[in-house]
Amino acid sequence: MTMASSYYWPPFIKANGSQVLLLYIVTVYAIAGIKTENSSTSSIRLIPPNWSSVCSLILNNTTVVDCDIGHDVAIKWKFDDLRNWTLSNSVNVTYHLNIRCVDGVNISLPWPFKSPGLIGLKVSNCGIENYYKNYLRNFEDYPDELEMFVIEQCVFIENPLDILKVFNGPATKSFVCGQSDSIKRYVYRNNTIVLRGNLSDINEYNITEVNDNLNTVGIQCKFWHLHDIENTQNGYLSESHFQVFTKDSNYPSLTHCNYSHNLINKLPLVFQNFRTSFPKLEVLDLSHNVITLWDFSYHVTTLVESTYVDLRYNNITHITLDDMETLSGLEPAFVDIRDNPISCDCAMKKFMTELKFGSVFKPNMVKYKYIENMTCVTPESFKGIRLKEFNLDELPCEVDDSHWAYPTVICAAVTLIILSVILFCILFPNRELIQILCLTRCNILLPMATRDTTVKNYDVFIAASEEDEDWVVDNLLYKLEDIDVFDVTEHASQTRKLNVCVPGRDFRPGAFTIDEIIDKTEKSRRTLVVLSKSFVESRMCGEMLRQAYFQSIVERRCHLVFVKLEQIDLNGIDSTLKRSLKLFTVLNVADRYFWDMIQFLLKTTSKKSRAKNSTTPDA
C-alpha cells in the first residue's frame, strides 16, 4: 500500500500516508491564502490614493467602499477619480459605493454613474456639482453594471445655462438612458436644486429651444430590469419632468412607482394612462401631493394585473358619478382616494343621492364601498359626517319653484328696464363705460359682454419688476384679492374672491424660475403686466411678457392686460412689448375709472382687445 501510494506521487516525493495528508492540507491552505491575498489586493486597489483619508474598505458578503467626507478634506471628492483609477488599475471586482457628507460638503458627481465594477451607489447629505457635465460624453465602451442607486437629502448645484444646454442637445444616448440595461432600482429622495450663475443670460431663444427639444429628443431607452422607482419629497419636479420621464422610454418590468410628497397639483398625463409605459405596474403611489383633479381620461379596459393607485392625502374635494364611471373603466386597478378633504356642498349632491340609495356600486365596484365611510371636511358645519349618513335636506342648494312664479307685471317691468338700458348703451357715445359701470357698480352684466368662465388655477398672474414690488403690494394686490368673482358650474354657482398669483409668494420653493413663469402663465386666466421703466429694462420681466403674449395666441383671447405705472419711452423697446401695446388693453393708474375697468376685464372675456388704450374722460 505504501509503495502504491508513493507510486502516484512524483518521483522526487517520498512520503508515507501521514506525510501525504499533511502535505495536502498545507497545499489547500496555501492555495486558499493565495486566493484571499489576490482578492484582497484587488479590493484594496479600489480606493484611489487621494481617497485614503476619507474612504475605507468593508469586506463582507459584498465589497463596499465607505466614504465620510467632511470640510477638513483638502481635495474635492470627484467621482471621475474613481472611474479613472479603476480603469488604470484593471480592477475586476464588483462593489458598492457609499458616500456620506458632513454639513453638505460639495462633491463632483456627474451623471451617468458609470465606473468598472460599480453595482450600487448611495449618496446622502451632499452638495452635488457637475451633474450635467457629461451630457456630450459617450460611454458606450463602458458596460451597464449599476443595479441600484440612492440619492437623498442632497442639493444639486447647477448653472441654469448648463441645464438649457442639455435639453438643447444633442445629448448622447449614454447620458439620456444611463444604465438602462442593468438598473433595477433608483431613488431620488428629499433633494433640492440651487441655481448659480447669471440668470440674465437666459433669453427667449433659450426657452423656445428647450420647449421644442423636450419633444424631439428621439433617443430610445428601454429599462429592461428596472422594477422600482422612488422620486419623493423633491420640490423641483415640473410638468417637463414627466414629459421627459416617458418620452421615447419604456419600462417593461416596472412594478413600483413612488411619486409621493412632491407638491404635484394635477395628475400627470403619463399616469392618466399608466399602462401604456408601465405594463406590469403593481403600485403607483401619488399620495401626499396636492392633486385636485383625478381624471383618468384614457380608460384602460384590458388590464392583466391589478394596480393599486394611491391618491390619499391630496386635495380631492369632490366625487362625481362620472368619476365612478372612470374607476369602473380602470378594472382591475384599484384607486384609493381616502383621507382627502371632501367638501359636502351642492356639487356633491347628485353623487350623495345615488350613494344613499345604493345605486353607485355595481358588482365590479364593491371594492369602492369605502367611499361610504369617507367624511366631510368642509364646510365646518358638516365636518366629520360620513357621506352615506349625510342628510341631503341640510344642503342649502334646493331650488324652490315658487320663487320663479313672479307676477306678470314685475316680469314686464324688469324686461322693460333691461331693454331701456340696452337701447341707452347703443345710443350713448361712451357705451363701453356704461357697460363697465353696470357690472362693477350694479352687478348687472349687459348682453354685449360675457362672463369669463374659463377654469384655471388662478384668475390673474401679476408680472412686475422687483423694483415695483412695494407698489404692487401696497396699491394693487390687496385690492385685487378683495374682488368678488361669480363662478357658475354645472353643479352650482358661488361667489368667491379673486385668486391672484404673485411671483415669489406663489412660486414653488427651489423650482426653476423660468419653468414657474411658464407654468403660472398657463394656469392663469389673465396676466396683468405692471408697465414701468424697470419692467422694460428687466430681461426676466421680458420673459414674463413673452409667455403671456404666447398664451394669448394659443388661447385666441385677450390674455394680456397692461397697467401703466409711469410714462415709457417707446423708442428702442422690445419688439414684443411694442406689438403688445398696440394689440392689448392698456390701463392708466391715474384714470378715474381704473379699478372699474380692472374688475370688468378680470370678470369678462373677449377674443379681441377692447381698445389700444383704455382711458376715460374725467367727469
C-alpha positions as CSV (number, residue, x, y, z in Angstrom):
1,M,0.0,0.0,0.0
2,T,2.8,2.3,0.9
3,M,4.6,1.7,-2.4
4,A,1.3,2.0,-4.3
5,S,0.6,5.3,-2.6
6,S,4.1,6.6,-3.3
7,Y,3.8,5.5,-6.9
8,Y,1.2,8.1,-7.8
9,W,3.2,11.0,-6.4
10,P,6.1,12.5,-8.4
11,P,9.3,10.5,-8.1
12,F,11.1,13.3,-6.0
13,I,8.4,13.0,-3.3
14,K,8.9,10.1,-0.9
15,A,6.3,10.1,1.8
16,N,4.2,7.9,3.8
17,G,0.4,8.3,4.3
18,S,0.5,10.8,7.2
19,Q,3.0,12.9,5.3
20,V,0.8,12.9,2.2
21,L,-2.2,14.1,4.3
22,L,-0.1,16.8,5.9
23,L,1.2,18.0,2.5
24,Y,-2.4,18.0,1.1
25,I,-3.6,20.2,4.0
26,V,-0.8,22.6,3.7
27,T,-1.3,22.8,-0.1
28,V,-5.0,23.6,0.2
29,Y,-4.4,26.3,2.8
30,A,-1.6,27.8,0.7
31,I,-3.9,27.9,-2.4
32,A,-6.7,29.5,-0.2
33,G,-4.2,32.0,1.1
34,I,-3.1,32.9,-2.4
35,K,-6.8,33.4,-3.5
36,T,-7.5,35.5,-0.4
37,E,-4.5,37.6,-1.0
38,N,-5.3,38.2,-4.7
39,S,-8.9,39.1,-3.8
40,S,-7.8,41.4,-1.0
41,T,-5.2,43.1,-3.2
42,S,-7.8,43.6,-6.0
43,S,-10.2,45.1,-3.5
44,I,-7.6,47.4,-1.9
45,R,-6.9,48.8,-5.4
46,L,-10.5,50.1,-5.5
47,I,-9.6,53.1,-3.3
48,P,-7.7,55.8,-5.2
49,P,-4.7,57.2,-3.1
50,N,-6.3,60.6,-2.6
51,W,-9.3,58.9,-1.1
52,S,-7.4,57.1,1.6
53,S,-8.1,59.6,4.3
54,V,-11.9,59.6,3.8
55,C,-12.7,56.1,2.4
56,S,-12.4,52.7,3.9
57,L,-13.0,49.1,2.5
58,I,-15.5,46.8,4.1
59,L,-15.3,43.1,3.0
60,N,-18.4,41.1,4.0
61,N,-20.6,39.2,1.6
62,T,-20.2,42.2,-0.8
63,T,-17.3,44.6,-1.2
64,V,-18.2,48.1,0.0
65,V,-16.2,51.4,-0.4
66,D,-17.4,53.6,2.5
67,C,-16.6,57.3,2.4
68,D,-17.2,60.0,5.0
69,I,-16.4,63.4,3.6
70,G,-16.0,66.5,5.8
71,H,-14.9,70.1,5.4
72,D,-11.4,69.1,6.5
73,V,-10.7,67.3,3.2
74,A,-8.1,69.2,1.3
75,I,-9.1,67.9,-2.2
76,K,-12.6,67.9,-3.5
77,W,-14.1,64.4,-3.8
78,K,-14.7,63.6,-7.5
79,F,-16.4,60.6,-9.0
80,D,-14.1,60.8,-12.0
81,D,-11.1,59.9,-9.8
82,L,-12.8,56.6,-9.0
83,R,-13.5,55.9,-12.7
84,N,-10.0,56.7,-13.8
85,W,-8.4,54.8,-11.0
86,T,-10.3,51.5,-11.6
87,L,-9.7,51.7,-15.3
88,S,-5.9,52.3,-15.0
89,N,-5.6,49.5,-12.4
90,S,-7.8,47.0,-14.2
91,V,-10.0,46.4,-11.1
92,N,-12.2,43.4,-11.7
93,V,-14.4,43.1,-8.6
94,T,-17.9,44.3,-8.2
95,Y,-18.6,46.7,-5.3
96,H,-21.0,49.2,-3.7
97,L,-20.0,52.8,-3.0
98,N,-21.5,54.7,0.0
99,I,-20.9,58.5,0.3
100,R,-21.9,60.5,3.3
101,C,-21.1,64.2,3.5
102,V,-20.8,66.3,6.7
103,D,-22.8,69.6,6.6
104,G,-23.5,69.4,2.9
105,V,-19.9,69.3,1.6
106,N,-19.8,69.7,-2.2
107,I,-18.7,66.8,-4.3
108,S,-18.4,66.2,-8.1
109,L,-20.9,63.5,-9.2
110,P,-21.6,63.7,-12.9
111,W,-24.3,61.5,-14.5
112,P,-24.3,58.8,-15.7
113,F,-22.6,57.0,-12.7
114,K,-20.5,54.6,-14.8
115,S,-17.4,53.0,-13.4
116,P,-16.0,49.5,-13.9
117,G,-17.5,47.1,-11.3
118,L,-19.8,49.6,-9.6
119,I,-23.1,47.9,-9.0
120,G,-24.5,50.0,-6.1
121,L,-24.3,53.7,-5.1
122,K,-25.7,55.7,-2.2
123,V,-25.1,59.4,-1.7
124,S,-26.5,61.4,1.2
125,N,-26.3,64.9,2.6
126,C,-24.0,66.2,-0.1
127,G,-23.9,69.2,-2.4
128,I,-23.7,67.7,-5.9
129,E,-21.9,69.6,-8.6
130,N,-21.3,68.8,-12.3
131,Y,-24.4,66.5,-12.5
132,Y,-24.9,67.6,-16.2
133,K,-21.2,67.7,-17.0
134,N,-21.1,64.6,-19.2
135,Y,-24.1,65.2,-21.5
136,L,-21.9,65.2,-24.6
137,R,-19.7,62.3,-23.5
138,N,-20.1,58.8,-25.0
139,F,-19.8,55.9,-22.5
140,E,-20.7,53.2,-25.0
141,D,-17.4,51.4,-24.2
142,Y,-18.5,51.1,-20.5
143,P,-20.8,48.2,-19.9
144,D,-24.0,48.9,-17.9
145,E,-23.3,47.4,-14.4
146,L,-25.1,49.7,-11.9
147,E,-28.1,47.9,-10.4
148,M,-29.3,50.5,-7.9
149,F,-28.6,54.0,-6.7
150,V,-30.0,56.2,-3.9
151,I,-29.5,60.0,-3.7
152,E,-31.1,61.5,-0.6
153,Q,-31.1,64.8,1.3
154,C,-28.7,66.3,-1.3
155,V,-28.6,69.7,-3.0
156,F,-28.0,69.8,-6.8
157,I,-25.9,72.9,-7.5
158,E,-26.3,73.9,-11.2
159,N,-26.0,76.7,-13.6
160,P,-29.3,77.2,-15.4
161,L,-27.5,77.6,-18.7
162,D,-26.0,74.1,-18.3
163,I,-29.5,72.7,-17.9
164,L,-30.6,74.5,-21.0
165,K,-27.6,73.1,-23.0
166,V,-28.6,69.5,-22.0
167,F,-32.1,70.0,-23.4
168,N,-30.9,71.8,-26.5
169,G,-28.6,68.9,-27.1
170,P,-27.5,66.9,-28.8
171,A,-27.0,64.7,-25.6
172,T,-25.6,61.3,-26.1
173,K,-27.6,58.1,-25.6
174,S,-25.3,57.2,-22.7
175,F,-26.4,60.4,-20.9
176,V,-30.1,60.1,-21.7
177,C,-30.5,56.4,-20.9
178,G,-27.9,56.0,-18.2
179,Q,-27.6,52.3,-17.1
180,S,-30.8,51.2,-18.9
181,D,-29.6,47.6,-19.4
182,S,-28.7,46.9,-15.7
183,I,-30.5,49.3,-13.4
184,K,-33.1,47.6,-11.1
185,R,-34.0,50.3,-8.6
186,Y,-33.3,54.0,-8.2
187,V,-34.2,56.6,-5.6
188,Y,-34.2,60.4,-5.5
189,R,-35.5,61.4,-2.0
190,N,-35.7,64.8,-0.3
191,N,-33.4,66.7,-2.7
192,T,-33.4,70.3,-3.8
193,I,-31.8,72.4,-6.5
194,V,-29.8,75.6,-6.1
195,L,-29.2,77.6,-9.3
196,R,-26.0,79.5,-9.6
197,G,-25.0,81.7,-12.5
198,N,-26.2,84.7,-14.4
199,L,-29.9,84.5,-15.0
200,S,-29.7,87.4,-17.4
201,D,-28.0,85.1,-19.9
202,I,-31.4,83.3,-20.3
203,N,-33.3,84.7,-23.2
204,E,-36.3,84.0,-25.4
205,Y,-34.2,81.8,-27.8
206,N,-33.0,79.6,-24.9
207,I,-36.6,79.0,-23.6
208,T,-38.0,78.3,-27.0
209,E,-35.3,75.8,-27.8
210,V,-35.9,74.0,-24.5
211,N,-39.6,73.7,-25.2
212,D,-39.0,72.4,-28.7
213,N,-36.4,69.9,-27.8
214,L,-38.4,68.4,-25.0
215,N,-40.5,66.8,-27.7
216,T,-37.7,65.9,-30.1
217,V,-35.2,64.0,-28.0
218,G,-35.6,60.9,-30.2
219,I,-33.4,58.6,-28.2
220,Q,-35.0,55.3,-27.4
221,C,-34.4,53.9,-23.9
222,K,-35.6,50.6,-22.7
223,F,-35.2,49.8,-19.0
224,W,-35.4,46.0,-19.1
225,H,-34.8,45.3,-15.4
226,L,-36.0,48.4,-13.6
227,H,-38.7,47.4,-11.2
228,D,-38.7,50.1,-8.5
229,I,-38.7,53.9,-8.9
230,E,-38.9,56.3,-6.0
231,N,-38.9,60.1,-6.6
232,T,-40.2,61.6,-3.4
233,Q,-40.0,64.9,-1.4
234,N,-38.4,66.7,-4.3
235,G,-39.9,70.1,-4.7
236,Y,-38.3,70.8,-8.0
237,L,-40.4,68.5,-10.2
238,S,-42.2,70.2,-13.0
239,E,-44.5,69.1,-15.9
240,S,-41.4,68.9,-18.1
241,H,-40.0,66.2,-15.9
242,F,-43.0,63.9,-16.7
243,Q,-42.7,64.6,-20.4
244,V,-39.0,63.6,-20.4
245,F,-39.7,60.7,-18.0
246,T,-41.6,58.6,-20.6
247,K,-40.7,60.3,-23.8
248,D,-39.1,57.6,-26.0
249,S,-38.6,55.4,-22.9
250,N,-40.1,52.1,-22.0
251,Y,-40.4,50.3,-18.7
252,P,-41.5,46.7,-19.3
253,S,-40.6,45.4,-15.8
254,L,-41.6,48.4,-13.6
255,T,-43.8,47.2,-10.7
256,H,-43.5,50.0,-8.1
257,C,-43.5,53.8,-8.9
258,N,-43.5,56.2,-6.0
259,Y,-44.0,60.0,-6.6
260,S,-45.5,60.9,-3.2
261,H,-44.7,64.1,-1.2
262,N,-43.9,66.2,-4.3
263,L,-46.5,69.0,-4.4
264,I,-47.9,67.7,-7.7
265,N,-51.1,69.6,-8.3
266,K,-52.6,67.7,-11.2
267,L,-52.5,64.1,-12.4
268,P,-49.6,63.9,-14.9
269,L,-50.7,62.7,-18.4
270,V,-48.4,59.7,-18.2
271,F,-50.2,58.4,-15.1
272,Q,-53.7,59.0,-16.5
273,N,-53.0,56.1,-18.8
274,F,-50.3,54.3,-16.8
275,R,-50.5,51.0,-18.6
276,T,-49.0,52.5,-21.8
277,S,-45.5,52.7,-20.4
278,F,-45.8,50.5,-17.3
279,P,-47.5,47.2,-18.4
280,K,-46.6,45.4,-15.1
281,L,-47.2,48.2,-12.7
282,E,-48.5,47.0,-9.3
283,V,-48.2,50.1,-7.1
284,L,-48.5,53.8,-8.2
285,D,-48.0,56.0,-5.1
286,L,-49.1,59.6,-5.7
287,S,-50.1,60.2,-2.1
288,H,-49.3,63.4,-0.1
289,N,-49.5,65.7,-3.1
290,V,-52.0,68.5,-3.9
291,I,-53.8,66.8,-6.8
292,T,-57.3,68.2,-7.2
293,L,-58.5,66.6,-10.5
294,W,-58.0,62.9,-10.7
295,D,-59.4,62.3,-14.2
296,F,-58.0,59.1,-15.7
297,S,-59.1,60.4,-19.1
298,Y,-57.8,57.4,-21.1
299,H,-59.9,54.4,-20.0
300,V,-58.0,51.1,-19.9
301,T,-60.1,48.0,-20.2
302,T,-57.6,45.3,-21.0
303,L,-55.5,45.2,-17.8
304,V,-54.0,41.9,-16.9
305,E,-52.7,42.7,-13.4
306,S,-54.3,44.7,-10.6
307,T,-52.6,48.1,-9.9
308,Y,-53.0,49.9,-6.6
309,V,-53.1,53.7,-7.3
310,D,-52.6,55.6,-4.0
311,L,-54.2,59.1,-4.1
312,R,-54.6,59.5,-0.4
313,Y,-53.8,62.8,1.3
314,N,-54.2,65.0,-1.8
315,N,-56.6,67.9,-2.4
316,I,-59.5,66.0,-3.9
317,T,-62.7,67.8,-2.7
318,H,-65.5,66.3,-4.9
319,I,-66.6,62.9,-6.2
320,T,-69.0,62.7,-9.1
321,L,-70.8,59.9,-10.9
322,D,-68.5,60.4,-13.9
323,D,-65.6,59.7,-11.6
324,M,-67.2,56.4,-10.6
325,E,-67.6,55.5,-14.3
326,T,-63.9,56.2,-14.8
327,L,-63.0,53.9,-12.0
328,S,-65.2,51.2,-13.5
329,G,-63.2,51.5,-16.7
330,L,-59.9,51.0,-14.9
331,E,-60.7,47.5,-13.8
332,P,-59.0,45.6,-12.3
333,A,-57.0,48.6,-10.9
334,F,-57.9,49.9,-7.5
335,V,-57.8,53.7,-6.8
336,D,-57.6,54.8,-3.2
337,I,-58.8,58.4,-2.5
338,R,-59.3,58.1,1.3
339,D,-58.1,60.9,3.6
340,N,-58.9,63.7,1.1
341,P,-60.7,67.0,2.2
342,I,-64.1,66.2,0.8
343,S,-66.4,69.2,0.5
344,C,-70.0,68.4,1.1
345,D,-71.6,71.1,-1.0
346,C,-74.1,71.2,-3.9
347,A,-71.5,69.8,-6.3
348,M,-71.7,66.6,-4.3
349,K,-75.5,66.4,-4.0
350,K,-76.1,64.2,-7.1
351,F,-73.4,61.7,-6.1
352,M,-74.5,61.5,-2.5
353,T,-78.1,61.0,-3.5
354,E,-77.1,57.9,-5.6
355,L,-74.8,56.8,-2.8
356,K,-77.7,57.0,-0.3
357,F,-79.9,54.8,-2.4
358,G,-77.1,52.2,-3.1
359,S,-77.0,52.6,-6.9
360,V,-73.4,53.7,-7.2
361,F,-71.6,50.4,-6.6
362,K,-72.1,48.0,-9.5
363,P,-70.9,44.4,-9.0
364,N,-67.4,45.2,-10.1
365,M,-67.3,48.3,-7.9
366,V,-67.9,46.8,-4.5
367,K,-64.3,47.4,-3.5
368,Y,-65.0,51.2,-3.6
369,K,-67.6,50.9,-0.8
370,Y,-65.0,52.5,1.4
371,I,-66.3,55.8,0.0
372,E,-69.4,55.5,2.0
373,N,-67.3,55.9,5.2
374,M,-65.4,58.9,4.0
375,T,-66.3,62.0,5.9
376,C,-67.0,65.7,5.1
377,V,-64.1,68.1,5.9
378,T,-65.8,71.3,4.7
379,P,-67.9,73.2,5.4
380,E,-67.3,73.3,9.1
381,S,-70.9,72.6,10.0
382,F,-70.8,69.2,8.2
383,K,-67.3,68.2,9.3
384,G,-67.0,64.5,10.4
385,I,-70.3,63.3,8.9
386,R,-70.0,60.1,6.9
387,L,-71.1,60.5,3.2
388,K,-73.6,57.7,3.5
389,E,-75.2,59.2,6.6
390,F,-75.4,62.8,5.2
391,N,-78.8,64.4,5.4
392,L,-79.3,65.9,1.9
393,D,-82.1,68.1,3.2
394,E,-79.4,70.2,5.0
395,L,-77.7,71.2,1.8
396,P,-78.7,74.9,1.0
397,C,-79.0,74.3,-2.7
398,E,-82.6,73.3,-3.1
399,V,-84.5,75.5,-5.6
400,D,-88.0,76.5,-4.6
401,D,-90.0,76.5,-7.8
402,S,-92.4,79.0,-6.2
403,H,-89.6,81.6,-6.3
404,W,-89.9,81.6,-10.1
405,A,-93.6,82.4,-10.2
406,Y,-93.2,86.2,-10.5
407,P,-96.2,88.3,-11.3
408,T,-96.6,89.3,-14.9
409,V,-96.3,92.9,-14.1
410,I,-92.9,92.5,-12.4
411,C,-91.5,90.5,-15.3
412,A,-92.7,93.1,-17.8
413,A,-91.1,95.9,-15.7
414,V,-87.8,94.1,-15.5
415,T,-87.8,93.4,-19.2
416,L,-88.6,97.0,-20.0
417,I,-85.8,98.3,-17.8
418,I,-83.3,95.9,-19.4
419,L,-84.4,96.9,-22.9
420,S,-84.1,100.6,-22.0
421,V,-80.6,100.1,-20.6
422,I,-79.6,98.2,-23.8
423,L,-81.0,100.9,-26.0
424,F,-79.3,103.6,-24.0
425,C,-76.0,101.9,-24.3
426,I,-76.4,101.6,-28.1
427,L,-77.2,105.3,-28.5
428,F,-74.9,106.7,-25.8
429,P,-71.4,107.5,-27.3
430,N,-69.4,106.1,-24.4
431,R,-71.5,102.9,-24.0
432,E,-68.4,100.8,-23.1
433,L,-68.1,102.8,-19.9
434,I,-71.8,102.3,-19.1
435,Q,-71.3,98.6,-19.7
436,I,-68.3,98.6,-17.3
437,L,-70.1,100.5,-14.6
438,C,-73.3,98.4,-14.8
439,L,-71.2,95.3,-13.9
440,T,-68.9,96.9,-11.3
441,R,-71.4,99.2,-9.5
442,C,-74.7,97.3,-10.0
443,N,-73.6,93.8,-10.7
444,I,-75.6,93.8,-14.0
445,L,-73.9,92.1,-16.9
446,L,-75.3,93.5,-20.2
447,P,-75.6,91.3,-23.3
448,M,-72.6,92.8,-25.0
449,A,-70.3,91.2,-22.5
450,T,-69.8,87.6,-21.4
451,R,-68.6,86.3,-18.0
452,D,-65.3,84.6,-18.2
453,T,-65.9,81.0,-17.1
454,T,-62.6,79.6,-18.1
455,V,-61.4,77.2,-15.4
456,K,-57.9,77.9,-14.3
457,N,-55.9,77.7,-11.1
458,Y,-55.5,81.5,-10.9
459,D,-57.6,84.4,-12.1
460,V,-54.7,86.7,-12.7
461,F,-50.9,86.4,-12.7
462,I,-49.1,89.6,-11.8
463,A,-46.0,90.3,-13.9
464,A,-43.9,93.1,-12.4
465,S,-40.4,94.2,-11.8
466,E,-38.8,93.6,-8.4
467,E,-38.3,97.3,-8.1
468,D,-42.1,97.8,-8.3
469,E,-42.8,95.2,-5.6
470,D,-43.7,97.8,-2.9
471,W,-46.3,99.4,-5.2
472,V,-47.8,96.1,-6.1
473,V,-48.2,95.0,-2.5
474,D,-49.4,98.4,-1.2
475,N,-51.7,99.5,-4.0
476,L,-52.6,96.6,-6.2
477,L,-52.5,93.2,-4.6
478,Y,-54.8,93.6,-1.6
479,K,-57.5,95.4,-3.7
480,L,-57.3,92.6,-6.4
481,E,-57.7,89.9,-3.7
482,D,-60.8,91.7,-2.4
483,I,-62.7,91.5,-5.8
484,D,-65.7,89.1,-5.8
485,V,-65.9,86.7,-8.7
486,F,-69.1,84.8,-9.6
487,D,-68.4,81.1,-10.6
488,V,-71.0,79.1,-12.5
489,T,-70.5,75.3,-12.9
490,E,-72.8,72.5,-14.0
491,H,-73.4,71.7,-10.3
492,A,-73.7,75.0,-8.6
493,S,-72.9,78.7,-8.6
494,Q,-71.0,80.6,-6.0
495,T,-69.2,83.8,-5.2
496,R,-65.5,83.8,-4.2
497,K,-62.6,86.2,-4.0
498,L,-60.2,86.7,-6.9
499,N,-57.3,84.2,-6.9
500,V,-54.1,86.1,-7.6
501,C,-50.7,84.6,-8.4
502,V,-47.7,86.6,-7.4
503,P,-44.1,85.7,-8.3
504,G,-42.1,84.6,-5.3
505,R,-45.0,84.2,-3.0
506,D,-46.8,81.6,-5.2
507,F,-43.7,80.0,-6.9
508,R,-42.6,76.6,-5.7
509,P,-39.5,76.8,-3.4
510,G,-36.4,75.6,-5.3
511,A,-38.1,75.4,-8.6
512,F,-36.6,76.8,-11.8
513,T,-37.9,80.4,-12.1
514,I,-38.4,80.2,-15.9
515,D,-40.3,77.0,-15.5
516,E,-42.5,78.6,-12.9
517,I,-43.2,81.6,-15.2
518,I,-44.4,79.3,-18.0
519,D,-46.4,77.1,-15.6
520,K,-48.2,80.0,-13.8
521,T,-48.9,81.9,-17.0
522,E,-50.6,78.8,-18.4
523,K,-52.6,78.3,-15.2
524,S,-53.9,81.9,-15.1
525,R,-56.9,83.4,-17.0
526,R,-55.1,86.7,-17.4
527,T,-51.6,88.2,-17.0
528,L,-51.5,91.7,-15.5
529,V,-48.3,93.5,-16.6
530,V,-47.3,96.4,-14.4
531,L,-45.6,98.6,-17.0
532,S,-42.7,100.7,-15.8
533,K,-39.2,101.7,-16.8
534,S,-37.8,98.9,-14.6
535,F,-40.1,96.4,-16.2
536,V,-38.9,97.4,-19.7
537,E,-35.2,97.0,-18.6
538,S,-35.6,93.6,-17.0
539,R,-34.9,90.5,-19.0
540,M,-36.9,88.3,-16.6
541,C,-39.9,90.6,-17.0
542,G,-39.4,90.4,-20.7
543,E,-39.7,86.6,-20.4
544,M,-43.0,87.0,-18.5
545,L,-44.3,89.3,-21.2
546,R,-43.4,86.8,-24.0
547,Q,-45.0,83.9,-22.2
548,A,-48.2,86.0,-21.7
549,Y,-48.1,87.1,-25.4
550,F,-47.7,83.5,-26.5
551,Q,-50.6,82.4,-24.2
552,S,-52.9,85.0,-25.9
553,I,-52.0,83.4,-29.3
554,V,-52.6,79.9,-28.0
555,E,-55.9,80.7,-26.4
556,R,-57.0,83.1,-29.1
557,R,-58.2,85.5,-26.4
558,C,-57.2,88.7,-24.7
559,H,-54.9,87.1,-22.1
560,L,-52.7,90.2,-21.6
561,V,-53.7,93.4,-19.7
562,F,-51.2,96.3,-19.1
563,V,-51.3,98.6,-16.1
564,K,-49.3,101.7,-17.0
565,L,-47.5,102.9,-13.9
566,E,-45.4,105.6,-15.4
567,Q,-44.7,107.2,-18.8
568,I,-42.5,104.9,-21.0
569,D,-40.2,106.0,-23.9
570,L,-41.4,103.7,-26.7
571,N,-38.2,104.2,-28.8
572,G,-35.9,101.2,-28.7
573,I,-38.2,99.0,-26.6
574,D,-38.5,95.2,-27.2
575,S,-40.5,94.4,-30.4
576,T,-42.8,92.0,-28.5
577,L,-43.7,94.8,-26.0
578,K,-44.2,97.3,-28.8
579,R,-46.6,94.9,-30.6
580,S,-48.4,94.0,-27.4
581,L,-49.1,97.7,-26.5
582,K,-50.8,98.1,-29.9
583,L,-52.9,94.9,-29.6
584,F,-53.9,94.7,-25.9
585,T,-55.7,96.9,-23.4
586,V,-53.5,99.4,-21.6
587,L,-55.0,100.9,-18.3
588,N,-53.6,104.0,-16.7
589,V,-53.4,104.0,-12.9
590,A,-54.3,107.7,-12.9
591,D,-57.6,107.1,-14.7
592,R,-60.7,107.9,-12.6
593,Y,-62.3,104.5,-13.5
594,F,-59.1,102.5,-13.3
595,W,-60.5,100.0,-10.7
596,D,-63.8,99.6,-12.5
597,M,-62.0,98.7,-15.7
598,I,-59.7,96.3,-13.9
599,Q,-62.7,94.5,-12.4
600,F,-64.5,94.4,-15.7
601,L,-61.6,92.9,-17.6
602,L,-61.0,90.2,-15.0
603,K,-64.6,89.2,-14.8
604,T,-65.4,89.1,-18.6
605,T,-63.9,87.6,-21.7
606,S,-63.3,88.8,-25.2
607,K,-61.5,87.3,-28.2
608,K,-60.0,90.7,-29.2
609,S,-58.9,93.8,-27.4
610,R,-61.4,96.4,-26.4
611,A,-59.1,99.3,-27.1
612,K,-55.5,100.0,-27.6
613,N,-55.5,102.5,-24.7
614,S,-58.5,102.3,-22.4
615,T,-58.8,105.7,-20.8
616,T,-61.9,107.6,-19.9
617,P,-62.6,111.4,-19.6
618,D,-62.6,112.9,-16.2
619,A,-66.1,113.8,-15.1
